[in-house]
Amino acid sequence: MEFPALTEAQGKLDHARKELASVMAESKDSTGAYNLDNIKSVSGDKATKLAWIQAKQAELVPLKQAVEGAKSLKLAAEAAMEYDAEQADELKGGDQGRETKGGRELSVAEHFTKSEAFRSKGTKSHLDVDVKTLFQTGRVSGAGWAPEVTRSGLVTLKPMVPAPSVADHLVTVPISQTGYKYMEETTYTNGAAMTQEGATFGEAALALSERNQPVEKMTVWIPVTDEQLEDEPGAEAYVHARLENMLRQKIDVQVLQGDGNTPNLLGTVNKVGIQTRALGSDTLLDASYKLFTTIRTDGFAEPSVCFLNAAAWQPVMLLKTADGQYIYSNPASGAPSVLWGVPVVQTQAAVSGTMVTGDYSGYAFLGVKRGIDVQVTNSHDTNFINGKQAIRMDTRMVMVHIRPKAFGTLTGLDS
């Protein structure tokens, strides 16, 4: 399906990116340092040239956003055309009857307290696991959240990786089966050739391989006393928010690092056939541009996002000219994190010392068999007679990369 808007937006981005790359290359001296005096294609003094570089870098951000917006529209249109009508009707039917409050759908916590399982405290769920550390009120143990009496109500949470981050940059699609199966072209030999009259035609070669990614399940649960939920109104929302946060953190790690062995998802770094590059003697700026170029020329794709940890990104933000001026951004400007117009997401879910990138908006998606489901029961073990409830959350999904060469890694960032 052709999208003129995407073609136009991509052309503008490519032109601006090439302009910036040319000037950055022009500024480098024989030692590899950036010297603004070497730039001849931009007129003016050093301050003018530096301002041009920073302005061009900022210009890439809206251009990249325009490309991603056009790609999302294109993908949505294609998905709508391919999605089976019967499955669509089934999904639509599943949406009917959703409860709302104030014009919005009820939150996970609100659904939980309105559920039959919570109200009757007798609905049975199959949780054949051992009881872990009990979350209960402070009257019995200091491990829980004591009912508020004269306290402020403030709860100081343990440091935790913000979630979600990686999953926010993925396309998510509903799936109805227990896996996602597709055909991948593994051989493409172009036999086209100029041929003399009567001579043998050039022979091409094509081969397809079936790929199947199974749906996997991610789970978490916690036991809670009846009194904890009854005596502290905020306990319910607190428990649900933290359990959901745990699942989302695990999703981020699995999307990038999962080894693909059940019950793990297949993360990008373990997908066979992706592009790989080592930092070597290059700077992160140079090496990332070379990796992007490989993805574009060999994978015929446009990187939509980069994932790396904060320690790996720090040298870029501190990059200076030979006379001490910051190149990438003014410390007071609050400039967005981008590499050649590609958004950078700093996340602890990334492999240490490795940047992971690729066209996640066009050639990967997170297939969701079932979103986050919440269940509660007091029927597990001796919970009924001990006044405890088991709260569990789980989700089922599959991570799919449909064009391996559209993704890549840059290693050695911690060397």
Backbone torsions as a table, in degrees:
resi	resn	phi	psi	omega
1	MET	NA	123.9	-178.7
2	GLU	-85.6	136.5	177.3
3	PHE	-128.0	97.3	-179.3
4	PRO	-55.8	-35.5	-178.7
5	ALA	-62.6	-37.3	178.5
6	LEU	-68.6	-42.3	179.6
7	THR	-61.3	-44.0	-179.3
8	GLU	-65.6	-45.3	-179.2
9	ALA	-64.5	-39.7	179.7
10	GLN	-66.1	-37.8	179.5
11	GLY	-63.6	-42.6	178.6
12	LYS	-64.5	-40.9	179.7
13	LEU	-65.0	-45.1	-179.4
14	ASP	-60.9	-40.8	-178.7
15	HIS	-64.8	-46.1	-179.8
16	ALA	-65.5	-39.3	-179.5
17	ARG	-65.6	-40.1	179.2
18	LYS	-66.7	-36.8	176.7
19	GLU	-60.1	-46.5	-179.0
20	LEU	-66.4	-43.2	-179.7
21	ALA	-62.1	-38.9	-180.0
22	SER	-64.2	-43.7	-179.6
23	VAL	-68.6	-40.9	178.5
24	MET	-62.6	-40.2	178.0
25	ALA	-66.7	-37.2	-179.8
26	GLU	-65.3	-31.1	-175.4
27	SER	-77.7	-16.4	-174.8
28	LYS	-76.0	136.4	177.4
29	ASP	-95.2	-170.4	-174.8
30	SER	-66.7	-21.7	179.6
31	THR	-90.5	-5.5	-178.7
32	GLY	93.2	-1.4	178.6
33	ALA	-79.0	154.9	179.5
34	TYR	-90.0	116.3	-179.1
35	ASN	-121.3	113.2	-175.8
36	LEU	-65.2	-22.8	178.8
37	ASP	-64.1	-23.6	-178.4
38	ASN	-74.8	-16.3	-176.5
39	ILE	-77.3	118.7	179.4
40	LYS	-108.7	-21.0	-176.3
41	SER	-76.6	-14.7	175.9
42	VAL	-117.2	120.7	-177.6
43	SER	-81.5	157.1	177.9
44	GLY	115.5	179.9	179.8
45	ASP	-81.6	-175.7	-176.8
46	LYS	-60.3	-41.6	-178.8
47	ALA	-62.1	-39.3	179.4
48	THR	-66.1	-41.6	-179.0
49	LYS	-67.4	-41.2	178.6
50	LEU	-65.3	-40.0	178.0
51	ALA	-62.9	-37.1	177.9
52	TRP	-63.0	-44.1	-179.6
53	ILE	-62.0	-46.1	-177.8
54	GLN	-68.5	-36.6	177.7
55	ALA	-66.9	-40.0	179.1
56	LYS	-66.1	-38.9	177.0
57	GLN	-61.7	-42.6	178.4
58	ALA	-66.8	-32.4	-179.8
59	GLU	-64.8	-29.2	-178.6
60	LEU	-66.9	-27.4	-174.6
61	VAL	-63.1	-55.4	179.1
62	PRO	-66.3	-30.3	177.6
63	LEU	-65.4	-41.3	178.4
64	LYS	-66.8	-39.6	178.6
65	GLN	-63.2	-36.2	178.1
66	ALA	-65.4	-39.6	178.4
67	VAL	-64.3	-47.4	-178.4
68	GLU	-65.3	-35.7	177.1
69	GLY	-64.5	-42.6	178.6
70	ALA	-66.6	-37.8	179.0
71	LYS	-66.6	-38.1	178.8
72	SER	-64.2	-40.9	177.5
73	LEU	-63.9	-41.3	180.0
74	LYS	-64.1	-45.0	-179.5
75	LEU	-64.4	-41.3	179.8
76	ALA	-63.1	-40.0	179.5
77	ALA	-66.1	-42.4	179.8
78	GLU	-66.7	-40.6	179.7
79	ALA	-64.2	-38.6	-179.8
80	ALA	-64.6	-36.8	-179.7
81	MET	-71.1	-33.8	-174.7
82	GLU	-89.1	-21.9	-174.7
83	TYR	-67.8	131.0	-176.8
84	ASP	-62.3	131.2	-175.7
85	ALA	-61.5	-36.9	-179.5
86	GLU	-65.4	-41.1	177.9
87	GLN	-66.6	-38.2	179.6
88	ALA	-62.8	-42.5	178.1
89	ASP	-63.2	-38.9	-179.7
90	GLU	-64.5	-42.8	178.1
91	LEU	-64.8	-39.9	179.7
92	LYS	-62.9	-40.8	178.7
93	GLY	-64.6	-33.1	179.3
94	GLY	-69.6	-20.2	-179.2
95	ASP	-83.1	-17.8	-176.7
96	GLN	-68.4	144.0	176.4
97	GLY	84.2	8.1	177.4
98	ARG	-67.8	133.2	-179.2
99	GLU	-78.5	145.3	178.6
100	THR	-128.7	163.6	178.5
101	LYS	-146.8	119.8	-179.7
102	GLY	62.2	32.1	177.7
103	GLY	83.6	3.5	178.3
104	ARG	-124.5	157.4	177.1
105	GLU	-72.0	145.3	-179.5
106	LEU	-60.6	145.9	177.3
107	SER	-72.9	169.3	177.1
108	VAL	-58.5	-42.6	-179.2
109	ALA	-64.7	-40.7	-179.7
110	GLU	-68.0	-39.3	174.7
111	HIS	-60.7	-39.4	-177.6
112	PHE	-62.1	-47.1	-177.3
113	THR	-71.9	-21.2	178.2
114	LYS	-89.5	-7.1	-174.7
115	SER	-72.3	154.4	177.7
116	GLU	-63.0	-34.5	-178.9
117	ALA	-62.2	-39.5	-179.5
118	PHE	-74.9	-44.6	-174.6
119	ARG	-68.4	-40.2	-178.0
120	SER	-88.6	-23.2	-178.0
121	LYS	52.0	36.3	179.5
122	GLY	-142.6	2.0	179.9
123	THR	-70.8	133.2	-174.5
124	LYS	-93.3	134.2	172.6
125	SER	-126.6	151.0	-177.4
126	HIS	-87.4	93.5	177.9
127	LEU	-119.3	81.0	-177.8
128	ASP	-87.5	66.8	179.2
129	VAL	-136.0	162.6	-179.3
130	ASP	-78.6	151.7	178.7
131	VAL	-71.9	131.9	179.0
132	LYS	-97.8	-165.4	179.7
133	THR	-54.7	126.1	-174.8
134	LEU	-80.5	132.0	174.3
135	PHE	-93.9	111.9	-174.4
136	GLN	-145.3	174.0	-174.5
137	THR	-70.8	162.2	-177.1
138	GLY	-68.2	-12.7	178.9
139	ARG	-65.3	-32.7	-176.3
140	VAL	-98.5	-42.0	-175.9
141	SER	-149.3	142.3	178.5
142	GLY	-73.0	-1.6	-178.1
143	ALA	-76.6	-18.1	-176.0
144	GLY	-97.0	-168.6	179.6
145	TRP	-103.0	104.0	-176.5
146	ALA	-68.4	147.1	178.0
147	PRO	-58.2	140.4	-178.0
148	GLU	-71.6	131.0	175.7
149	VAL	-120.1	-72.6	177.5
150	THR	-115.6	0.0	179.6
151	ARG	-67.9	165.6	179.4
152	SER	-75.7	-19.6	-175.2
153	GLY	93.2	-3.7	-179.7
154	LEU	-72.6	135.7	175.4
155	VAL	-121.0	120.9	178.0
156	THR	-91.3	115.9	-176.1
157	LEU	-86.2	152.3	175.6
158	LYS	-67.7	147.3	178.7
159	PRO	-56.8	134.4	-177.4
160	MET	-148.9	143.8	178.5
161	VAL	-59.8	127.6	178.0
162	PRO	-57.7	142.0	179.5
163	ALA	-141.3	146.6	-4.5
164	PRO	-86.2	166.0	174.0
165	SER	-139.7	-58.2	179.6
166	VAL	-64.4	-47.5	-176.3
167	ALA	-62.4	-24.4	178.5
168	ASP	-62.6	-23.5	-175.5
169	HIS	-100.6	13.5	179.0
170	LEU	-108.9	147.8	170.0
171	VAL	-78.3	132.1	176.8
172	THR	-114.0	135.1	-179.9
173	VAL	-131.7	145.4	177.1
174	PRO	-77.5	140.5	174.2
175	ILE	-129.4	151.0	-175.0
176	SER	-110.9	-8.7	-177.6
177	GLN	-104.6	-179.2	-175.8
178	THR	-89.5	7.6	178.3
179	GLY	-168.9	172.6	176.9
180	TYR	-122.1	115.4	-176.3
181	LYS	-113.1	135.8	-179.7
182	TYR	-153.1	168.5	178.5
183	MET	-103.9	133.5	179.1
184	GLU	-117.8	130.8	177.8
185	GLU	-73.9	116.3	-177.1
186	THR	-107.4	-12.4	175.7
187	THR	-134.9	128.7	175.4
188	TYR	-144.5	101.0	179.0
189	THR	-112.9	113.8	-178.6
190	ASN	-79.8	107.8	-178.4
191	GLY	-95.9	4.8	-179.1
192	ALA	-62.5	133.7	-178.4
193	ALA	-155.8	153.3	173.0
194	MET	-70.2	128.5	-171.4
195	THR	-130.0	134.4	177.2
196	GLN	-73.3	159.6	179.5
197	GLU	-58.2	129.3	177.9
198	GLY	83.1	-6.2	-178.7
199	ALA	-84.3	164.7	-178.4
200	THR	-70.8	136.4	177.4
201	PHE	-65.8	149.9	173.7
202	GLY	-68.1	135.0	-177.1
203	GLU	-98.3	128.0	177.6
204	ALA	-94.5	167.6	177.0
205	ALA	-140.8	132.3	177.8
206	LEU	-134.7	143.4	176.1
207	ALA	-150.1	141.5	179.0
208	LEU	-119.3	146.3	176.5
209	SER	-125.7	138.4	179.3
210	GLU	-80.2	132.0	176.9
211	ARG	-116.7	142.4	179.7
212	ASN	-141.8	115.9	176.5
213	GLN	-105.6	117.8	-177.9
214	PRO	-77.3	150.4	173.9
215	VAL	-72.4	134.2	179.5
216	GLU	-117.3	160.3	-177.4
217	LYS	-113.5	138.6	177.8
218	MET	-121.6	131.3	-171.5
219	THR	-135.5	160.2	171.4
220	VAL	-161.3	148.5	177.8
221	TRP	-152.9	164.9	179.3
222	ILE	-154.9	139.9	174.2
223	PRO	-86.4	140.5	-178.3
224	VAL	-137.3	141.8	178.5
225	THR	-79.2	154.8	175.9
226	ASP	-57.7	-43.0	-177.4
227	GLU	-62.6	-36.6	-178.7
228	GLN	-60.9	-41.4	-179.6
229	LEU	-76.1	-33.3	-177.4
230	GLU	-77.6	-38.4	-172.1
231	ASP	-86.8	-24.2	-179.1
232	GLU	-123.1	103.5	-177.2
233	PRO	-56.4	-31.1	-177.3
234	GLY	-80.6	-10.7	-176.1
235	ALA	-63.0	-40.1	-178.6
236	GLU	-58.6	-52.2	-178.6
237	ALA	-65.6	-37.6	179.5
238	TYR	-60.3	-50.9	-178.6
239	VAL	-60.6	-45.5	-177.7
240	HIS	-66.1	-41.0	179.8
241	ALA	-63.6	-40.9	-178.6
242	ARG	-71.9	-39.4	177.6
243	LEU	-64.3	-43.1	178.9
244	GLU	-63.8	-39.2	177.9
245	ASN	-61.4	-39.7	178.7
246	MET	-60.9	-43.8	179.4
247	LEU	-63.9	-43.8	-177.6
248	ARG	-66.2	-37.2	175.6
249	GLN	-61.3	-44.0	-179.5
250	LYS	-65.2	-36.1	176.8
251	ILE	-60.4	-45.0	179.7
252	ASP	-57.2	-46.7	-179.3
253	VAL	-64.9	-43.8	-177.9
254	GLN	-65.2	-38.6	-179.7
255	VAL	-60.3	-36.1	-178.3
256	LEU	-94.9	-37.2	-169.3
257	GLN	-117.1	-7.3	-177.6
258	GLY	-53.8	138.6	-175.7
259	ASP	-88.2	-3.7	176.4
260	GLY	82.6	-3.0	176.9
261	ASN	-89.5	121.0	-178.1
262	THR	-47.3	129.7	13.4
263	PRO	-97.7	22.7	-178.1
264	ASN	-86.0	148.7	170.8
265	LEU	-73.4	167.3	175.7
266	LEU	-97.0	102.6	-178.7
267	GLY	-77.2	164.7	-175.3
268	THR	-58.8	-44.8	-174.5
269	VAL	-65.6	-20.1	-179.4
270	ASN	-104.9	6.7	175.9
271	LYS	-76.5	122.1	-178.9
272	VAL	-66.8	132.9	173.9
273	GLY	100.2	1.2	178.6
274	ILE	-74.6	163.3	178.6
275	GLN	-75.4	142.4	177.7
276	THR	-132.5	143.2	178.5
277	ARG	-149.6	142.0	176.2
278	ALA	-101.0	146.9	-178.4
279	LEU	-60.7	-45.6	179.3
280	GLY	59.1	-133.9	-178.8
281	SER	-89.8	-1.2	-179.9
282	ASP	-76.1	160.3	167.1
283	THR	-81.4	165.9	177.5
284	LEU	-61.8	-35.8	178.1
285	LEU	-61.0	-49.7	-178.4
286	ASP	-66.9	-45.9	-176.5
287	ALA	-64.8	-39.1	-180.0
288	SER	-66.4	-39.2	179.2
289	TYR	-64.1	-39.3	178.5
290	LYS	-65.4	-39.2	177.9
291	LEU	-66.2	-43.2	177.4
292	PHE	-59.0	-41.3	-179.9
293	THR	-62.8	-40.9	178.2
294	THR	-63.3	-42.3	178.5
295	ILE	-62.3	-37.7	-179.0
296	ARG	-73.9	-40.7	-173.7
297	THR	-89.0	-25.6	-179.9
298	ASP	-105.6	-33.0	179.1
299	GLY	-98.6	-9.2	-179.5
300	PHE	49.4	49.2	-178.6
301	ALA	-141.2	164.3	-179.4
302	GLU	-116.8	113.7	179.2
303	PRO	-53.7	133.3	-177.4
304	SER	-105.3	-18.2	-177.1
305	VAL	-165.1	153.3	173.9
306	CYS	-120.7	138.1	176.7
307	PHE	-117.6	126.5	174.7
308	LEU	-159.1	163.1	-177.9
309	ASN	-83.9	168.5	-173.8
310	ALA	-62.8	-35.8	-178.7
311	ALA	-64.1	-37.0	179.7
312	ALA	-72.6	-29.3	-178.5
313	TRP	-82.1	-22.9	-175.4
314	GLN	-55.2	-45.2	-178.9
315	PRO	-59.0	-30.5	179.1
316	VAL	-68.2	-45.8	-178.6
317	MET	-66.7	-24.5	-179.2
318	LEU	-97.4	5.7	-178.3
319	LEU	-63.8	131.7	-177.1
320	LYS	-128.9	161.3	173.1
321	THR	-76.3	174.5	-179.2
322	ALA	-60.3	-27.0	-179.3
323	ASP	-102.0	18.6	169.0
324	GLY	91.1	12.1	179.3
325	GLN	-92.3	136.7	178.1
326	TYR	-65.4	131.7	-178.0
327	ILE	-89.9	-45.5	-168.8
328	TYR	-73.9	-38.7	177.5
329	SER	-167.6	158.5	172.5
330	ASN	-75.4	131.2	-178.5
331	PRO	-54.9	-24.0	-178.5
332	ALA	-95.0	-1.0	-172.6
333	SER	-84.9	-24.2	-177.1
334	GLY	65.5	35.8	-177.3
335	ALA	-64.7	146.0	179.3
336	PRO	-67.8	155.1	179.3
337	SER	-83.2	110.4	179.6
338	VAL	-142.4	151.6	172.1
339	LEU	-121.9	110.7	179.7
340	TRP	52.3	37.5	178.6
341	GLY	87.7	-7.5	179.3
342	VAL	-90.9	123.0	-179.1
343	PRO	-57.8	139.7	178.0
344	VAL	-108.6	126.7	176.9
345	VAL	-110.4	116.5	177.1
346	GLN	-86.0	118.0	-175.4
347	THR	-146.8	140.9	176.3
348	GLN	-75.1	-5.9	176.3
349	ALA	-75.8	-14.6	-179.7
350	ALA	-74.1	152.2	176.4
351	VAL	-66.5	135.0	-178.7
352	SER	-58.5	130.5	177.1
353	GLY	75.8	11.4	-176.2
354	THR	-131.9	134.1	171.6
355	MET	-99.4	132.0	178.2
356	VAL	-113.3	129.8	-177.4
357	THR	-144.9	171.7	178.5
358	GLY	155.6	179.8	-179.3
359	ASP	-90.6	76.5	-178.1
360	TYR	-72.4	-20.5	-179.5
361	SER	-84.1	-18.1	-177.2
362	GLY	-114.6	-28.5	-172.0
363	TYR	-132.7	26.4	173.0
364	ALA	-154.5	154.7	175.1
365	PHE	-159.2	160.2	175.1
366	LEU	-103.9	108.6	179.3
367	GLY	-83.5	122.7	-175.7
368	VAL	-106.3	110.2	174.9
369	LYS	-74.9	-41.1	177.0
370	ARG	-152.0	131.8	177.0
371	GLY	-69.3	-172.0	-177.8
372	ILE	-65.9	119.2	-178.2
373	ASP	-108.4	136.2	-179.3
374	VAL	-115.3	130.4	175.6
375	GLN	-135.9	151.8	179.8
376	VAL	-140.3	144.7	177.5
377	THR	-155.0	153.5	171.0
378	ASN	-112.8	15.6	-176.4
379	SER	-89.7	-8.0	-178.4
380	HIS	-73.3	129.9	173.2
381	ASP	52.6	-124.1	180.0
382	THR	-103.8	21.7	-176.7
383	ASN	-59.2	-37.8	-176.1
384	PHE	-61.2	-48.1	-177.1
385	ILE	-81.1	-14.7	178.4
386	ASN	-98.7	-0.1	178.3
387	GLY	67.7	42.2	179.9
388	LYS	-121.0	155.0	174.9
389	GLN	-127.4	140.6	176.5
390	ALA	-100.3	120.4	178.3
391	ILE	-108.1	128.2	-178.8
392	ARG	-130.5	151.8	173.6
393	MET	-132.7	144.6	173.8
394	ASP	-156.0	163.0	177.8
395	THR	-148.3	156.4	179.3
396	ARG	-127.4	130.6	-175.7
397	MET	-157.9	173.1	178.2
398	VAL	-143.6	139.3	177.3
399	MET	-103.3	125.0	-175.0
400	VAL	-124.6	128.9	170.9
401	HIS	-114.1	108.9	-172.4
402	ILE	-89.9	-9.1	173.8
403	ARG	-140.4	96.0	-175.1
404	PRO	-54.4	-40.1	-176.0
405	LYS	-70.9	-5.3	176.3
406	ALA	-83.1	2.9	-177.8
407	PHE	-130.5	160.2	-179.6
408	GLY	-163.8	166.1	176.9
409	THR	-128.1	147.4	174.7
410	LEU	-119.7	114.2	-174.2
411	THR	-105.2	170.2	176.6
412	GLY	84.5	17.5	-177.3
413	LEU	-73.1	-16.1	-179.7
414	ASP	-102.2	9.7	-178.2
415	SER	-85.8	NA	NA
